[in-house]
């Protein structure tokens, strides 16, 4: 198995503080037949020099400068320079478990093509992890441990950007990093879902995900929530929407309103329902808001649920169950 080449793709920008730990964790992998294609996205610190010193010691590390701008352009360049049979991505501020590559390629060899290897993730931070990240980690790892990641794909990105591996052929089938659309990790996840790439369950923490105030997912405008909703609506309409069935939006908060605007822009008809007595019976964007029980009057409706409150979500799930409705067929949680 050690003869199979793994291509590791890394974009980096101003991560001098963390690069040494990241690169050392790759060099110390139990699986040693890899190449690292690492692209500097216009750093203004000495990150480039740090990586350059590593290339002089290890010829498997290949350093490039981004011809364009941003993470997608950097990943496109990295992939164009790769030659491995297996493709994985890494973030320059994170750390790999020493068995990460070994376990992932073993999973792919066992299950074959049309599968994606995953691992559990662990957030860490010098200042401690906030409740939101802790909940996301727990939610994501629960999905990964069962391999049913796609079952909640419209909530948030269900495949962590730096903790997956695909056979090169499957990566190409999913269009690699060709689409110039952010957030690129979520878009790739939807393309894996679209192409029926099955998730391999994992019970092992393989990736240590660093959080800090200036990381790209916190500061880059491309990762703002409004982009997520546009992505979700587009893929829902392409992959799960049944035009023969009435479509409802459940919830009239900020996200529900955004989904409604997006559907109206695309001239998609919908019925708006909620369980907020202050909004029931009123109009928003010229759409009447019905009580959620109006669902029972519709013929086999599909519902986009935009209610974020966890307790309310459980109540909504219970209601759908009482109506013999199934997730990812009859209803879809968008938050």
GIPE-V833782 format. One record per backbone hydrogen bond with DSSP energy under -1.0 kcal/mol. CO is the residue of the C=O (numbers start at 1). NH is the residue of the N-H. Records with the same first field share a line. If there is no record, write none. Layout:
CO=NH ; NH
This chain:
1=4
5=85 ; 86
6=35
7=88
8=37
9=90
10=39
12=41
15=18 ; 19
18=22
19=23
20=24
21=25
22=26
23=27
24=28
26=29
32=34
33=6
35=8
36=62
37=10
38=64
39=12
40=42 ; 66
46=50
47=51
48=52
49=53
50=54
51=55
52=56
54=58
58=61
60=36
62=38
64=40
70=74
71=75
72=76
73=77
74=78
75=79
76=80
77=81
79=82
85=168
86=7
87=166
88=9
91=94
95=208
97=100
98=30
99=103
100=104
101=105
102=106
103=107
104=108
105=109
106=110
107=111
108=112
114=198
116=200
117=165
120=206 ; 207
122=209
124=211
125=128
130=134
131=135
132=136
133=137
134=138
135=139
136=140
137=141
138=142
139=143
140=144
141=145
143=147 ; 148
144=202
148=151
149=152
150=153
152=155
160=163
165=117
166=87
167=171
168=172
169=173
170=174
171=176
172=175
175=178
179=181
183=187
184=188
185=189
186=190
187=191
188=192
189=193
190=194
191=195
192=197
193=196
198=116
204=120
206=97
207=122
208=95
209=124
212=215
215=218 ; 219
216=220
220=223
221=224
224=227
225=229
226=230
227=231
228=232
229=233
230=234
231=235
232=236
233=237
234=238
235=239
236=240 ; 241
242=245
246=302
247=271
248=304
249=273
250=306
253=257
254=258
255=259
256=260
257=261
258=262
259=263
260=264
261=265
262=266
263=268
264=267
271=249
272=290
273=251
274=292
276=279 ; 280
279=282
282=289
284=287
287=284
289=281
290=274
291=294
292=295
293=296
294=297
295=298
302=248
303=332
304=250
305=334
309=313
310=314
311=315
312=316
313=317
314=318
315=319
316=320
317=321
318=322
319=323
320=325
321=324
326=329 ; 330 ; 331
330=303
331=328
332=305
